Amino acid sequence: MLAVLGRDGRIGHRALGQELGVSEHTAARRLRRLLADGNAVLCCDFAHRMAGQTASVIYRARVPHAACGEIGAALAASNRRG
């Protein structure tokens, strides 16, 4: 499920079920269970070649859903600061 969501985080329950080989209802239930703890997982891949860097970096953060907007704004602001 995580691999499918990693390719398309906005995939619908029906399409998710088709990708997983389960019913739409089962896909929706599994997704609810995955997110039941009230947290979202934010993953960001850093394009090292575009930035002229020699290493690849994957940043992962676990944040509460309610704080996603605030944290996203803070990350965007930090990116503008360089």
Sequence and secondary structure as in RCSB ss.txt:
>XXXX:A:sequence
MLAVLGRDGRIGHRALGQELGVSEHTAARRLRRLLADGNAVLCCDFAHRMAGQTASVIYRARVPHAACGEIGAAL
AASNRRG
>XXXX:A:secstr
 HHHHHH TT  HHHHHHHHTS HHHHHHHHHHHTTTSEEEEEEEE HHHHT SS EEEEEEEEGGGHHHHHHHH
HHHHHH 
